[in-house]
Amino acid sequence: MPIKLLPHLRFLNPSVSVTGFPSMNLQPTVRTIPTFCRIFPFKLQYLGLTRINQQPQLPSVRKLSTRPFRTRPGSQSSGSDFNRTRERGRGGEVRASKSLIEDEAELSDWVSDLGSKRNNKYDDDSDFKSAGSGERRGGRERESFPMKRRRENDSGESRGRGRMNRNSANSFSRNDNPRFNRRSDGESRDDGGDFSRRKSGGIERGNGNSFRGNGNGNSFRGNGNSFRGNSNSSRGGSSYSSRGGNSNSSRGGNVSSFRGNSSSLRGNSSSFRGNSNPSRGGNSNSFRERRNERDDGGGFKKEGMQLRREAKFSEDDSDDSDVEDEDEERGKTMNGFEDLLTEEVSDVEDDDDDDDDDDGSTLRMNARKSIGLDKEDDVKSVKRSSPGNDNSYLSESRFDECAISPLSLKGIKGAGYERMTKVQEATLPVILKGKDVLAKAKTGTGKTVAFLLPAIEVVIKSPPVGRDQKRPPILVLVMCPTRELANQAATEANTLLKYHPSIGVQVVIGGTRLTLEQKRMQTNPCQILVATPGRLKDHIENTAGFATRLMGVKVLVLDEADHLLDMGFRKDIEKIIAAVPKQRQTLLFSATVSEEVRQICHIALKRDHEFISTVEEGSEETHSQVRQMHLVAPLDKQFPILYALLKEHVADNPDYKVLVFCTTAMVTRLVSELLGELKLNVREIHSRKPQSYRTRISDEFRKSKGLILVTSDVSARGVDYPDVTLVIQVGLPAEREQYIHRLGRTGRKGKEGEGILLLAPWEEFFLSSVKDLPITKASAPSVDPDTQKKVERALSHVEMKNKEAAYQAWLGYYNSNKKVGKDKCKLVELANEFSRCMGLDTPPAIPKLVLGKMGLRNVPGLRAK
Ligand SMILES: Nc1ncnc2c1ncn2[C@@H]1O[C@H](COP(=O)(O)OP(=O)(O)OP(=O)(O)O)[C@@H](O)[C@H]1O
C-alpha cells in the first residue's frame, strides 16, 4: 500500500546532514566488571553487556522524499540496546514520565483488591484521574485513576446497569477456598509449598499470610511483600549469544541471545553472520484473510472478537453491569499507591539481597554461534536467515523444520503461515528444548506465535486430562497487559489449535463478569489460559479450586514482558508467579527490553535463561519501512494541524487506517468528538469505555479500512490491527518504549507505514530519549484561516463536560511528569493554554480535593470548587 507523503510537511534545514557516526562495531562489547557486588548479581550480568564508546545519534533532519517511501539506505544508529537505557537514565527528564500504570483498564483489576478495603479517601464525585502524586512516583496516572464513576452514555452501553457487589456476585468466597497444599496436588506439586493465604483472607500483605516454598517451591515470605525466588534447577546464569540473521550491511546477524553464568565472567563476542534473506512480500494477504475468518465460533463476548472454538467460550449476553462497577471501584483506590510503589521498589531490592541462588557472583558471557543449529538440539536444524532488508520479517526456515507436531503444523498451515518469522526461527528451537527465554523482536513480527506454538507442544505432550478430573490443571498461562491483547492472543491460540480439538483456551480479563468466567471455567475446562493480571489475581483469590488448577502450570508467558514487570503490574505479577509452580518454563516477550527489565527479569526467569534478540545491536528498534516524523507546534495550533494532517492522509490514501494516540482517556474522548464534528470517520477507544464497547470497536477497526481510531494507550501495545497506514501521537508519550510500541501499530509484517509525533515546544525534551531512532523533523503544515475556523466551530460543539474532563485529565497527566510537572505555576499556565485551545474562556474549576491530591492547591491560575 503506497503511503503518500504529506506534501505540506517540509523538513527543516535540509542542508543539515545526518550526523556522522564513527563506524560501529556490532560485536557486543564485553566489559569486565571488576568486582561484583554480591547484592546485585543480576544487575551486573546485564551491565556487563554495555557497549562502550557509543556515540549518541542526534535526530536526523532529512529532506522529505517523495513517495513511494523507501527504506533509508544504510541507516545508522547509535542505538545500542545496552547503552540506551543508561543514556536515557542520564537525561533524567526522559525517564520522568515513566508510567506507573499505563492501562487504566487493567489497573481496575489491580486495584480491586485495594478497593475492597474500602479505605478510599477520595471524593467519588471527583473526576480526578491522577493520584496527584506523580512526582514521587515519577509516573503518570493517565487514565488510571478516575475518582468519579462517569458513565459513558455516548456509547449507549451504560444504561440500566446495576452496581456490582463483587463479594455477593461471587459465589466462591475466599473463606470457602480450601487450604491449598501443593503437595497434595499431583505431579507438579513436589515442592512442598504451603499455600496458606486463603485462611487469612487473601494475599494482601500484613495479614500474616505466608506462601512459603521449600525446595522447588516459590517463596513468598515475610510479610508477603518479599518475593524470593529460589530455584534449585536454575543455576548457571543466563546466556547471550548472537546468531546469524540479516542486516542491511551484511556484516551482522540480527538475532542474538544472551546467556550469562553467574559463576564466572568470560567474554565471547557474539558470532554474527550475515545471511541473505531476500525480502519477500507475497504472502501477507493470507494473514488478513485469516483474521477475518474468525467469526464463525461462539464469541466469548457478545460484541467481541469471536473465537472459533465455540465450546471454549460461552456466550455472554448479559450486560456489563459489573464491568462498570469495576471501573468505579478503580477510582476508590488511589490512596496508597505511593506506599505500594515504595514497597514494590523495596521488594525488588530485597529480591536482590535475598536471592540465595547467586553462588557465582561473576558473569559469564557465552556467545553461542547458533542455537537453532546446535548439534545437540533435539529439533531439526533451522536454516540461517539470510541478509535482506529491514522489511524482511520472515526467515528462510519453515515450521516443518522444527519439532512441531503434525496437527500443529496443520494449524499453522491453515493460518496461512509458511515460513517462520525471524523471532520464531530464533526462539522456537530454544523454547522447544524447555529453556526459559527473554525475547526481544520488533513490533508486528510474530511474537505471539513464537510463544504460543511451543507452549501448545507442551500441552500436547502432557498427559490427557481425565473427564472426571474435578480441577483439571491449567498447563499454559499467558499474561497480557491489556484486555484487547489477551483476546487477540486467545484468538491466535485457537487458530493454531484448530486441529487439536481436545485443547481448550479461555480468557479471563477485567471488565467482564467474574462469575461468568467462573462458570465458564467450570463447564469448559481449559489447558491454556490467557489473562490480564488483575483479573487473574481475582480468580486466584475468589474462584474455588482455581489456585489448585494453576499449580499445573508448566509454561508461563509474559507477553509485553517489560510492561508487565513495570511498577504498575509488578505486584500482581509477583503474586501470580508465586501461585504457579517454580518448576516451569517461563517465556518473556516484548519489542522493548530495557536494561532495567533485564535487571529484574529474574523475578520470573531462571538464571540460565536465554536472552534472544532479533533486533540487531546498533540498529533501531523501529522498522525502517516506517517513516517517522515529529512536528513541533504550539498547543493552539495542534487541533487544526491534526485535522489538516488527517484530511491530507485521508485524501491521499483511499484505504487509510489511522490511529491517533492521545495522552489520557478523557483527552481521547475530546479529540474523538472534535474529529467527529469535523466529519471525519472516527471511533474512540479507551479505558473509560465499557469492555463490550472496546471489544466491538477494536474488532471493527481490525477489519475495516477508511477509519480513524482515536485511542489512549489501551491500543499502544501488541494489538495487531492489519494495514494501519498512519500513527499520530499527540502530546508527550509516557516514555520512549511507549512511543515505539504505539508506532509499532503500523509497519507490521514488513508493510510500510508512517508515524507522526506532534509535540508542543515544551515537550521537545522527549526527543532526546528517542534520538537514536530515525525521526525526522518536519515543519508543521500551515493552517489556513478556513480550517482554523472550522476547527473552532467544531470545538464549540464539543460537550462542555468533555472539555472539563479533558482539562482535568490533561493537568493530571502532565502533573505526573517530572519534567513538566516540576514547575506547578508553569504547568497551570500550560493547562490553561490547553483550556483556551478547547475554546474555553476560563479554565474549568476542579474539586479542591482533587487539587489537593495533585499537589496543586493554591497554585495561581487554577479554579477550585
Ligand atoms: N510465520 C508467520 N508468517 C506470517 N505471518 C505471521 C507469522 N507469524 C505471525 N504472523 C502474523 O504476524 C502478525 C503480527 O504478529 P504478532 O501480533 O504476534 O506480532 P508481535 O511481534 O507480537 O507484535 P507486537 O510487538 O506489536 O506485540 C499477526 O497478524 C500474525 O498473525
The ligand as an SDF file (V2000), in Angstrom:
LIG
                    3D

 31 33  0  0  0  0  0  0  0  0999 V2000
    5.1350  -17.1460   10.4550 N   0  0  0  0  0  0  0  0  0  0  0  0
    4.3270  -16.1560   10.1390 C   0  0  0  0  0  0  0  0  0  0  0  0
    4.1600  -15.8220    8.8690 N   0  0  0  0  0  0  0  0  0  0  0  0
    3.3610  -14.8090    8.5350 C   0  0  0  0  0  0  0  0  0  0  0  0
    2.6590  -14.0740    9.4020 N   0  0  0  0  0  0  0  0  0  0  0  0
    2.7840  -14.3630   10.6880 C   0  0  0  0  0  0  0  0  0  0  0  0
    3.6100  -15.4150   11.1300 C   0  0  0  0  0  0  0  0  0  0  0  0
    3.5400  -15.4710   12.4670 N   0  0  0  0  0  0  0  0  0  0  0  0
    2.6980  -14.4920   12.8580 C   0  0  0  0  0  0  0  0  0  0  0  0
    2.2330  -13.8380   11.7910 N   0  0  0  0  0  0  0  0  0  0  0  0
    1.3180  -12.6980   11.7730 C   0  0  0  0  0  0  0  0  0  0  0  0
    2.0780  -11.5270   12.0430 O   0  0  0  0  0  0  0  0  0  0  0  0
    1.2500  -10.5440   12.6490 C   0  0  0  0  0  0  0  0  0  0  0  0
    1.9530   -9.9230   13.8030 C   0  0  0  0  0  0  0  0  0  0  0  0
    2.1030  -10.8850   14.8060 O   0  0  0  0  0  0  0  0  0  0  0  0
    2.0770  -10.5050   16.3410 P   0  0  0  0  0  0  0  0  0  0  0  0
    0.8680   -9.7090   16.6570 O   0  0  0  0  0  0  0  0  0  0  0  0
    2.3090  -11.7410   17.0960 O   0  0  0  0  0  0  0  0  0  0  0  0
    3.3400   -9.5400   16.3920 O   0  0  0  0  0  0  0  0  0  0  0  0
    4.1710   -9.0740   17.6520 P   0  0  0  0  0  0  0  0  0  0  0  0
    5.5830   -9.2700   17.2950 O   0  0  0  0  0  0  0  0  0  0  0  0
    3.6700   -9.7320   18.8750 O   0  0  0  0  0  0  0  0  0  0  0  0
    3.8520   -7.5260   17.6730 O   0  0  0  0  0  0  0  0  0  0  0  0
    3.8120   -6.5180   18.9250 P   0  0  0  0  0  0  0  0  0  0  0  0
    5.2300   -6.2840   19.3320 O   0  0  0  0  0  0  0  0  0  0  0  0
    3.1650   -5.2920   18.3950 O   0  0  0  0  0  0  0  0  0  0  0  0
    3.0410   -7.1860   20.0040 O   0  0  0  0  0  0  0  0  0  0  0  0
   -0.0290  -11.2320   13.0260 C   0  0  0  0  0  0  0  0  0  0  0  0
   -1.0270  -10.8390   12.1140 O   0  0  0  0  0  0  0  0  0  0  0  0
    0.2740  -12.6920   12.8790 C   0  0  0  0  0  0  0  0  0  0  0  0
   -0.8600  -13.4230   12.5070 O   0  0  0  0  0  0  0  0  0  0  0  0
  1  2  1  0
  2  3  1  0
  2  7  2  0
  3  4  2  0
  4  5  1  0
  5  6  2  0
  6  7  1  0
  6 10  1  0
  7  8  1  0
  8  9  2  0
  9 10  1  0
 10 11  1  0
 11 12  1  0
 11 30  1  0
 12 13  1  0
 13 14  1  0
 13 28  1  0
 14 15  1  0
 15 16  1  0
 16 17  2  0
 16 18  1  0
 16 19  1  0
 19 20  1  0
 20 21  2  0
 20 22  1  0
 20 23  1  0
 23 24  1  0
 24 25  2  0
 24 26  1  0
 24 27  1  0
 28 29  1  0
 28 30  1  0
 30 31  1  0
M  END
$$$$
